[in-house]
Amino acid sequence: MKIRIETEVAGKVWKIETAVGQSVATDDTLILIESMKMEIPVAAPRAGTIVEILVAEGDVVAEGQVVVLLD
């Protein structure tokens, strides 16, 4: 079952910390969002494998936008 990971804030994708196929643990930082001059991490809600990254560095994202699929 794929888990859809969403941003909690609107902002710009500053850095992608993971890659497709990579195994991650609960609370690992997947993406950093720059919002109001702060870096907000998007973390893995559980352990799994990254299936797809739906954004690129520099993209503007909306609050609640799905950015990563985790299996």
N, CA, C and O atoms as a CHARMM CRD file, in Angstrom:
* protein
*
  284
    1    1 MET  N      0.84400  -1.18800   0.00000 PROA 1      0.00000
    2    1 MET  CA     0.00000   0.00000   0.00000 PROA 1      0.00000
    3    1 MET  C      0.88500   1.24500   0.00000 PROA 1      0.00000
    4    1 MET  O      1.75600   1.39100   0.85800 PROA 1      0.00000
    5    2 LYS  N      0.66400   2.12900  -0.94900 PROA 2      0.00000
    6    2 LYS  CA     1.46300   3.34400  -1.05200 PROA 2      0.00000
    7    2 LYS  C      0.92900   4.41600  -0.10400 PROA 2      0.00000
    8    2 LYS  O     -0.27700   4.64400  -0.01000 PROA 2      0.00000
    9    3 ILE  N      1.85100   5.06200   0.58800 PROA 3      0.00000
   10    3 ILE  CA     1.52300   6.16600   1.48500 PROA 3      0.00000
   11    3 ILE  C      1.82500   7.46400   0.75100 PROA 3      0.00000
   12    3 ILE  O      2.91500   7.63200   0.20500 PROA 3      0.00000
   13    4 ARG  N      0.87200   8.37300   0.73700 PROA 4      0.00000
   14    4 ARG  CA     1.04400   9.67800   0.10200 PROA 4      0.00000
   15    4 ARG  C      1.53000  10.66200   1.15900 PROA 4      0.00000
   16    4 ARG  O      0.83100  10.92300   2.13900 PROA 4      0.00000
   17    5 ILE  N      2.71700  11.20000   0.96100 PROA 5      0.00000
   18    5 ILE  CA     3.29400  12.13100   1.93300 PROA 5      0.00000
   19    5 ILE  C      3.08900  13.55100   1.42000 PROA 5      0.00000
   20    5 ILE  O      3.47400  13.88100   0.29800 PROA 5      0.00000
   21    6 GLU  N      2.47600  14.38700   2.25900 PROA 6      0.00000
   22    6 GLU  CA     2.10400  15.74900   1.88500 PROA 6      0.00000
   23    6 GLU  C      2.93800  16.77700   2.64000 PROA 6      0.00000
   24    6 GLU  O      3.49400  16.48900   3.70000 PROA 6      0.00000
   25    7 THR  N      3.01600  17.98600   2.07500 PROA 7      0.00000
   26    7 THR  CA     3.65800  19.09500   2.76900 PROA 7      0.00000
   27    7 THR  C      2.68700  19.66200   3.79900 PROA 7      0.00000
   28    7 THR  O      1.47000  19.60700   3.62400 PROA 7      0.00000
   29    8 GLU  N      3.24500  20.20200   4.86700 PROA 8      0.00000
   30    8 GLU  CA     2.40700  20.84100   5.88100 PROA 8      0.00000
   31    8 GLU  C      2.31000  22.34500   5.65700 PROA 8      0.00000
   32    8 GLU  O      1.45700  23.01900   6.23400 PROA 8      0.00000
   33    9 VAL  N      3.20600  22.86100   4.80400 PROA 9      0.00000
   34    9 VAL  CA     3.23600  24.30300   4.53700 PROA 9      0.00000
   35    9 VAL  C      3.42900  24.55000   3.04200 PROA 9      0.00000
   36    9 VAL  O      3.90100  23.68000   2.30900 PROA 9      0.00000
   37   10 ALA  N      3.05700  25.74200   2.61200 PROA 10     0.00000
   38   10 ALA  CA     3.35500  26.17000   1.24700 PROA 10     0.00000
   39   10 ALA  C      4.76600  26.74000   1.24100 PROA 10     0.00000
   40   10 ALA  O      5.21100  27.31900   2.23100 PROA 10     0.00000
   41   11 GLY  N      5.46100  26.57800   0.13200 PROA 11     0.00000
   42   11 GLY  CA     6.81700  27.12000   0.04100 PROA 11     0.00000
   43   11 GLY  C      7.51900  26.59900  -1.19300 PROA 11     0.00000
   44   11 GLY  O      6.88500  26.20200  -2.17000 PROA 11     0.00000
   45   12 LYS  N      8.84400  26.60800  -1.13200 PROA 12     0.00000
   46   12 LYS  CA     9.67800  26.19600  -2.24800 PROA 12     0.00000
   47   12 LYS  C     10.50000  24.98100  -1.81700 PROA 12     0.00000
   48   12 LYS  O     11.03000  24.94200  -0.70600 PROA 12     0.00000
   49   13 VAL  N     10.60000  23.99000  -2.70600 PROA 13     0.00000
   50   13 VAL  CA    11.40900  22.80400  -2.40400 PROA 13     0.00000
   51   13 VAL  C     12.87400  23.24800  -2.41700 PROA 13     0.00000
   52   13 VAL  O     13.42700  23.58100  -3.46500 PROA 13     0.00000
   53   14 TRP  N     13.48200  23.24700  -1.24000 PROA 14     0.00000
   54   14 TRP  CA    14.86200  23.70600  -1.10600 PROA 14     0.00000
   55   14 TRP  C     15.84300  22.57300  -1.38300 PROA 14     0.00000
   56   14 TRP  O     16.82300  22.75500  -2.10500 PROA 14     0.00000
   57   15 LYS  N     15.57400  21.39700  -0.80400 PROA 15     0.00000
   58   15 LYS  CA    16.49400  20.27500  -0.97800 PROA 15     0.00000
   59   15 LYS  C     15.74500  18.95200  -0.86800 PROA 15     0.00000
   60   15 LYS  O     14.88700  18.78800  -0.00100 PROA 15     0.00000
   61   16 ILE  N     16.07000  18.01700  -1.74500 PROA 16     0.00000
   62   16 ILE  CA    15.52700  16.65900  -1.67600 PROA 16     0.00000
   63   16 ILE  C     16.59800  15.78900  -1.03500 PROA 16     0.00000
   64   16 ILE  O     17.71900  15.69500  -1.53500 PROA 16     0.00000
   65   17 GLU  N     16.24100  15.15300   0.07600 PROA 17     0.00000
   66   17 GLU  CA    17.19700  14.40200   0.88800 PROA 17     0.00000
   67   17 GLU  C     17.15100  12.89100   0.63700 PROA 17     0.00000
   68   17 GLU  O     17.85200  12.13600   1.31000 PROA 17     0.00000
   69   18 THR  N     16.34300  12.44800  -0.31300 PROA 18     0.00000
   70   18 THR  CA    16.15700  11.01400  -0.54000 PROA 18     0.00000
   71   18 THR  C     16.14700  10.73300  -2.04400 PROA 18     0.00000
   72   18 THR  O     16.23000  11.65700  -2.85400 PROA 18     0.00000
   73   19 ALA  N     16.04600   9.47200  -2.40600 PROA 19     0.00000
   74   19 ALA  CA    15.99900   9.08400  -3.81700 PROA 19     0.00000
   75   19 ALA  C     15.05200   7.90200  -3.98900 PROA 19     0.00000
   76   19 ALA  O     14.80800   7.15100  -3.04400 PROA 19     0.00000
   77   20 VAL  N     14.52500   7.74100  -5.19200 PROA 20     0.00000
   78   20 VAL  CA    13.65300   6.60700  -5.49200 PROA 20     0.00000
   79   20 VAL  C     14.42000   5.30700  -5.22800 PROA 20     0.00000
   80   20 VAL  O     15.57200   5.15600  -5.63600 PROA 20     0.00000
   81   21 GLY  N     13.75900   4.37600  -4.54000 PROA 21     0.00000
   82   21 GLY  CA    14.37100   3.09100  -4.22100 PROA 21     0.00000
   83   21 GLY  C     15.08200   3.06000  -2.87900 PROA 21     0.00000
   84   21 GLY  O     15.46000   1.99100  -2.40000 PROA 21     0.00000
   85   22 GLN  N     15.26500   4.22000  -2.27200 PROA 22     0.00000
   86   22 GLN  CA    15.95400   4.29400  -0.98400 PROA 22     0.00000
   87   22 GLN  C     15.03500   3.85600   0.15100 PROA 22     0.00000
   88   22 GLN  O     13.85300   4.19800   0.16900 PROA 22     0.00000
   89   23 SER  N     15.58500   3.09800   1.09600 PROA 23     0.00000
   90   23 SER  CA    14.84800   2.73000   2.30700 PROA 23     0.00000
   91   23 SER  C     14.97300   3.85300   3.32000 PROA 23     0.00000
   92   23 SER  O     16.05000   4.42200   3.49900 PROA 23     0.00000
   93   24 VAL  N     13.86900   4.17000   3.98000 PROA 24     0.00000
   94   24 VAL  CA    13.87200   5.22400   4.98800 PROA 24     0.00000
   95   24 VAL  C     13.23800   4.70400   6.26700 PROA 24     0.00000
   96   24 VAL  O     12.44700   3.76000   6.25000 PROA 24     0.00000
   97   25 ALA  N     13.59900   5.33800   7.37600 PROA 25     0.00000
   98   25 ALA  CA    13.03900   4.99900   8.68200 PROA 25     0.00000
   99   25 ALA  C     11.99100   6.04500   9.06800 PROA 25     0.00000
  100   25 ALA  O     11.94100   7.12300   8.47600 PROA 25     0.00000
  101   26 THR  N     11.17600   5.73400  10.03600 PROA 26     0.00000
  102   26 THR  CA    10.19700   6.67700  10.55300 PROA 26     0.00000
  103   26 THR  C     10.90300   7.95900  10.97700 PROA 26     0.00000
  104   26 THR  O     11.93200   7.91500  11.65000 PROA 26     0.00000
  105   27 ASP  N     10.34900   9.09300  10.58200 PROA 27     0.00000
  106   27 ASP  CA    10.84400  10.43300  10.90900 PROA 27     0.00000
  107   27 ASP  C     12.09700  10.85800  10.15100 PROA 27     0.00000
  108   27 ASP  O     12.63600  11.92700  10.43400 PROA 27     0.00000
  109   28 ASP  N     12.58500  10.05600   9.19200 PROA 28     0.00000
  110   28 ASP  CA    13.68400  10.51300   8.34200 PROA 28     0.00000
  111   28 ASP  C     13.20700  11.71100   7.52000 PROA 28     0.00000
  112   28 ASP  O     12.07100  11.72800   7.04500 PROA 28     0.00000
  113   29 THR  N     14.06400  12.70100   7.35500 PROA 29     0.00000
  114   29 THR  CA    13.74000  13.85600   6.52100 PROA 29     0.00000
  115   29 THR  C     13.85200  13.45500   5.06000 PROA 29     0.00000
  116   29 THR  O     14.88100  12.94000   4.62200 PROA 29     0.00000
  117   30 LEU  N     12.78200  13.69700   4.30800 PROA 30     0.00000
  118   30 LEU  CA    12.74800  13.36400   2.88200 PROA 30     0.00000
  119   30 LEU  C     13.01200  14.58800   2.01800 PROA 30     0.00000
  120   30 LEU  O     13.76300  14.53300   1.04400 PROA 30     0.00000
  121   31 ILE  N     12.37900  15.69400   2.39600 PROA 31     0.00000
  122   31 ILE  CA    12.46200  16.93400   1.62700 PROA 31     0.00000
  123   31 ILE  C     12.49300  18.10100   2.60600 PROA 31     0.00000
  124   31 ILE  O     11.87100  18.05200   3.66700 PROA 31     0.00000
  125   32 LEU  N     13.22800  19.15700   2.23800 PROA 32     0.00000
  126   32 LEU  CA    13.21100  20.39500   3.00500 PROA 32     0.00000
  127   32 LEU  C     12.46900  21.44600   2.18600 PROA 32     0.00000
  128   32 LEU  O     12.78700  21.68500   1.02100 PROA 32     0.00000
  129   33 ILE  N     11.47300  22.07000   2.81700 PROA 33     0.00000
  130   33 ILE  CA    10.68800  23.12900   2.19900 PROA 33     0.00000
  131   33 ILE  C     11.11800  24.45300   2.81500 PROA 33     0.00000
  132   33 ILE  O     11.18100  24.58400   4.03700 PROA 33     0.00000
  133   34 GLU  N     11.41400  25.43000   1.96700 PROA 34     0.00000
  134   34 GLU  CA    11.73500  26.77100   2.46000 PROA 34     0.00000
  135   34 GLU  C     10.44800  27.57700   2.47300 PROA 34     0.00000
  136   34 GLU  O      9.79800  27.75800   1.44400 PROA 34     0.00000
  137   35 SER  N     10.09200  28.05800   3.66200 PROA 35     0.00000
  138   35 SER  CA     8.86500  28.82600   3.82500 PROA 35     0.00000
  139   35 SER  C      9.12300  29.93000   4.84500 PROA 35     0.00000
  140   35 SER  O      9.53500  29.65100   5.97100 PROA 35     0.00000
  141   36 MET  N      8.88700  31.15800   4.46500 PROA 36     0.00000
  142   36 MET  CA     9.10000  32.31300   5.34300 PROA 36     0.00000
  143   36 MET  C     10.51100  32.30900   5.93900 PROA 36     0.00000
  144   36 MET  O     10.68800  32.55000   7.13300 PROA 36     0.00000
  145   37 LYS  N     11.50500  32.03400   5.10500 PROA 37     0.00000
  146   37 LYS  CA    12.92900  32.02100   5.46500 PROA 37     0.00000
  147   37 LYS  C     13.27400  30.95200   6.50100 PROA 37     0.00000
  148   37 LYS  O     14.29400  31.05100   7.18300 PROA 37     0.00000
  149   38 MET  N     12.42200  29.92900   6.62000 PROA 38     0.00000
  150   38 MET  CA    12.68300  28.79700   7.51100 PROA 38     0.00000
  151   38 MET  C     12.72100  27.52300   6.68300 PROA 38     0.00000
  152   38 MET  O     12.07100  27.43500   5.64100 PROA 38     0.00000
  153   39 GLU  N     13.47900  26.53800   7.14300 PROA 39     0.00000
  154   39 GLU  CA    13.51400  25.23100   6.49000 PROA 39     0.00000
  155   39 GLU  C     12.59100  24.29300   7.25200 PROA 39     0.00000
  156   39 GLU  O     12.80900  24.02300   8.43400 PROA 39     0.00000
  157   40 ILE  N     11.56900  23.80000   6.58000 PROA 40     0.00000
  158   40 ILE  CA    10.58300  22.91500   7.18700 PROA 40     0.00000
  159   40 ILE  C     10.78300  21.51900   6.61900 PROA 40     0.00000
  160   40 ILE  O     10.65100  21.32600   5.41100 PROA 40     0.00000
  161   41 PRO  N     11.10100  20.52700   7.47300 PROA 41     0.00000
  162   41 PRO  CA    11.29700  19.17500   6.94800 PROA 41     0.00000
  163   41 PRO  C      9.97000  18.46800   6.66000 PROA 41     0.00000
  164   41 PRO  O      8.98700  18.63900   7.38200 PROA 41     0.00000
  165   42 VAL  N      9.96700  17.67500   5.59100 PROA 42     0.00000
  166   42 VAL  CA     8.87200  16.74400   5.31400 PROA 42     0.00000
  167   42 VAL  C      9.44400  15.38000   5.67400 PROA 42     0.00000
  168   42 VAL  O     10.38800  14.90900   5.04000 PROA 42     0.00000
  169   43 ALA  N      8.86600  14.74600   6.69800 PROA 43     0.00000
  170   43 ALA  CA     9.43100  13.50900   7.24300 PROA 43     0.00000
  171   43 ALA  C      8.59900  12.28900   6.86200 PROA 43     0.00000
  172   43 ALA  O      7.41000  12.39300   6.55900 PROA 43     0.00000
  173   44 ALA  N      9.24600  11.14500   6.88500 PROA 44     0.00000
  174   44 ALA  CA     8.55900   9.87800   6.61500 PROA 44     0.00000
  175   44 ALA  C      7.67300   9.52400   7.81600 PROA 44     0.00000
  176   44 ALA  O      8.15500   9.51100   8.94800 PROA 44     0.00000
  177   45 PRO  N      6.39300   9.24000   7.58800 PROA 45     0.00000
  178   45 PRO  CA     5.49800   8.89300   8.69200 PROA 45     0.00000
  179   45 PRO  C      5.74900   7.48200   9.23700 PROA 45     0.00000
  180   45 PRO  O      5.35400   7.15600  10.35700 PROA 45     0.00000
  181   46 ARG  N      6.41700   6.64600   8.41800 PROA 46     0.00000
  182   46 ARG  CA     6.76400   5.29100   8.83800 PROA 46     0.00000
  183   46 ARG  C      7.92600   4.80500   7.98900 PROA 46     0.00000
  184   46 ARG  O      8.29700   5.45800   7.01400 PROA 46     0.00000
  185   47 ALA  N      8.49500   3.68000   8.34500 PROA 47     0.00000
  186   47 ALA  CA     9.58400   3.09900   7.55900 PROA 47     0.00000
  187   47 ALA  C      9.03200   2.56700   6.24200 PROA 47     0.00000
  188   47 ALA  O      7.87800   2.14900   6.16100 PROA 47     0.00000
  189   48 GLY  N      9.86900   2.58900   5.22100 PROA 48     0.00000
  190   48 GLY  CA     9.44400   2.07500   3.92100 PROA 48     0.00000
  191   48 GLY  C     10.47400   2.37100   2.85300 PROA 48     0.00000
  192   48 GLY  O     11.62100   2.70800   3.14900 PROA 48     0.00000
  193   49 THR  N     10.04500   2.24000   1.59800 PROA 49     0.00000
  194   49 THR  CA    10.90400   2.48500   0.44600 PROA 49     0.00000
  195   49 THR  C     10.27900   3.58500  -0.40200 PROA 49     0.00000
  196   49 THR  O      9.07300   3.57500  -0.64700 PROA 49     0.00000
  197   50 ILE  N     11.09900   4.53400  -0.84900 PROA 50     0.00000
  198   50 ILE  CA    10.60700   5.62600  -1.69100 PROA 50     0.00000
  199   50 ILE  C     10.24200   5.07000  -3.06500 PROA 50     0.00000
  200   50 ILE  O     11.08000   4.47500  -3.74300 PROA 50     0.00000
  201   51 VAL  N      8.98400   5.26700  -3.47200 PROA 51     0.00000
  202   51 VAL  CA     8.48800   4.77900  -4.76000 PROA 51     0.00000
  203   51 VAL  C      8.58700   5.87000  -5.82200 PROA 51     0.00000
  204   51 VAL  O      8.98200   5.60900  -6.95800 PROA 51     0.00000
  205   52 GLU  N      8.22400   7.09800  -5.44100 PROA 52     0.00000
  206   52 GLU  CA     8.22500   8.19100  -6.41200 PROA 52     0.00000
  207   52 GLU  C      8.38200   9.51800  -5.68800 PROA 52     0.00000
  208   52 GLU  O      7.81700   9.72000  -4.61300 PROA 52     0.00000
  209   53 ILE  N      9.15500  10.42500  -6.28700 PROA 53     0.00000
  210   53 ILE  CA     9.28200  11.79600  -5.80300 PROA 53     0.00000
  211   53 ILE  C      8.57900  12.67000  -6.82900 PROA 53     0.00000
  212   53 ILE  O      8.95500  12.68600  -8.00100 PROA 53     0.00000
  213   54 LEU  N      7.55800  13.39600  -6.38800 PROA 54     0.00000
  214   54 LEU  CA     6.67700  14.11200  -7.30900 PROA 54     0.00000
  215   54 LEU  C      7.05400  15.57400  -7.51600 PROA 54     0.00000
  216   54 LEU  O      6.35100  16.29100  -8.22800 PROA 54     0.00000
  217   55 VAL  N      8.14500  16.03000  -6.91200 PROA 55     0.00000
  218   55 VAL  CA     8.60000  17.41200  -7.04500 PROA 55     0.00000
  219   55 VAL  C     10.09800  17.42800  -7.33800 PROA 55     0.00000
  220   55 VAL  O     10.78100  16.41200  -7.20700 PROA 55     0.00000
  221   56 ALA  N     10.58800  18.57900  -7.72800 PROA 56     0.00000
  222   56 ALA  CA    12.02300  18.77400  -7.96400 PROA 56     0.00000
  223   56 ALA  C     12.48300  19.96900  -7.13600 PROA 56     0.00000
  224   56 ALA  O     11.67600  20.81100  -6.74300 PROA 56     0.00000
  225   57 GLU  N     13.78900  20.03500  -6.87500 PROA 57     0.00000
  226   57 GLU  CA    14.32600  21.18900  -6.15300 PROA 57     0.00000
  227   57 GLU  C     13.99100  22.45000  -6.92900 PROA 57     0.00000
  228   57 GLU  O     14.15400  22.50800  -8.14800 PROA 57     0.00000
  229   58 GLY  N     13.52200  23.45800  -6.20600 PROA 58     0.00000
  230   58 GLY  CA    13.12900  24.72200  -6.83200 PROA 58     0.00000
  231   58 GLY  C     11.64500  24.84100  -7.10600 PROA 58     0.00000
  232   58 GLY  O     11.15000  25.94400  -7.33900 PROA 58     0.00000
  233   59 ASP  N     10.91600  23.72200  -7.08400 PROA 59     0.00000
  234   59 ASP  CA     9.46400  23.76200  -7.31400 PROA 59     0.00000
  235   59 ASP  C      8.75900  24.49000  -6.16900 PROA 59     0.00000
  236   59 ASP  O      9.18600  24.42400  -5.01600 PROA 59     0.00000
  237   60 VAL  N      7.68300  25.17700  -6.50500 PROA 60     0.00000
  238   60 VAL  CA     6.81500  25.79400  -5.50600 PROA 60     0.00000
  239   60 VAL  C      5.71200  24.79800  -5.18700 PROA 60     0.00000
  240   60 VAL  O      5.09500  24.23600  -6.09300 PROA 60     0.00000
  241   61 VAL  N      5.45900  24.57600  -3.88300 PROA 61     0.00000
  242   61 VAL  CA     4.44200  23.61200  -3.46300 PROA 61     0.00000
  243   61 VAL  C      3.38200  24.30300  -2.60100 PROA 61     0.00000
  244   61 VAL  O      3.64700  25.30400  -1.93500 PROA 61     0.00000
  245   62 ALA  N      2.19600  23.74600  -2.63500 PROA 62     0.00000
  246   62 ALA  CA     1.08300  24.24800  -1.83100 PROA 62     0.00000
  247   62 ALA  C      0.94800  23.40600  -0.57500 PROA 62     0.00000
  248   62 ALA  O      1.37800  22.25300  -0.54000 PROA 62     0.00000
  249   63 GLU  N      0.35000  23.98600   0.45300 PROA 63     0.00000
  250   63 GLU  CA     0.07200  23.22600   1.67200 PROA 63     0.00000
  251   63 GLU  C     -0.81600  22.03700   1.33300 PROA 63     0.00000
  252   63 GLU  O     -1.82900  22.19400   0.65200 PROA 63     0.00000
  253   64 GLY  N     -0.44200  20.84500   1.80300 PROA 64     0.00000
  254   64 GLY  CA    -1.22300  19.64500   1.55500 PROA 64     0.00000
  255   64 GLY  C     -0.90600  18.95000   0.24500 PROA 64     0.00000
  256   64 GLY  O     -1.51500  17.92600  -0.06700 PROA 64     0.00000
  257   65 GLN  N      0.03300  19.47900  -0.53100 PROA 65     0.00000
  258   65 GLN  CA     0.40600  18.85100  -1.81600 PROA 65     0.00000
  259   65 GLN  C      1.18000  17.56700  -1.57000 PROA 65     0.00000
  260   65 GLN  O      2.06700  17.52400  -0.71700 PROA 65     0.00000
  261   66 VAL  N      0.84400  16.51500  -2.32000 PROA 66     0.00000
  262   66 VAL  CA     1.56900  15.24000  -2.22000 PROA 66     0.00000
  263   66 VAL  C      2.91900  15.41200  -2.91500 PROA 66     0.00000
  264   66 VAL  O      2.98000  15.82300  -4.07400 PROA 66     0.00000
  265   67 VAL  N      4.01600  15.09100  -2.18700 PROA 67     0.00000
  266   67 VAL  CA     5.35600  15.28800  -2.73000 PROA 67     0.00000
  267   67 VAL  C      6.13400  13.99400  -2.88500 PROA 67     0.00000
  268   67 VAL  O      7.06200  13.92500  -3.69000 PROA 67     0.00000
  269   68 VAL  N      5.76800  12.95500  -2.11900 PROA 68     0.00000
  270   68 VAL  CA     6.48700  11.68300  -2.14700 PROA 68     0.00000
  271   68 VAL  C      5.49400  10.54300  -1.98000 PROA 68     0.00000
  272   68 VAL  O      4.51900  10.66300  -1.23900 PROA 68     0.00000
  273   69 LEU  N      5.74700   9.42700  -2.67800 PROA 69     0.00000
  274   69 LEU  CA     4.99700   8.19200  -2.44800 PROA 69     0.00000
  275   69 LEU  C      5.92800   7.19500  -1.79400 PROA 69     0.00000
  276   69 LEU  O      7.04300   6.96400  -2.26100 PROA 69     0.00000
  277   70 LEU  N      5.45900   6.60800  -0.70800 PROA 70     0.00000
  278   70 LEU  CA     6.25600   5.66300   0.10300 PROA 70     0.00000
  279   70 LEU  C      5.54900   4.31600   0.10400 PROA 70     0.00000
  280   70 LEU  O      4.33200   4.26200   0.27800 PROA 70     0.00000
  281   71 ASP  N      6.28600   3.23200  -0.08500 PROA 71     0.00000
  282   71 ASP  CA     5.70600   1.89400  -0.08300 PROA 71     0.00000
  283   71 ASP  C      6.11300   1.18200   1.19900 PROA 71     0.00000
  284   71 ASP  O      5.73200   0.03100   1.41300 PROA 71     0.00000
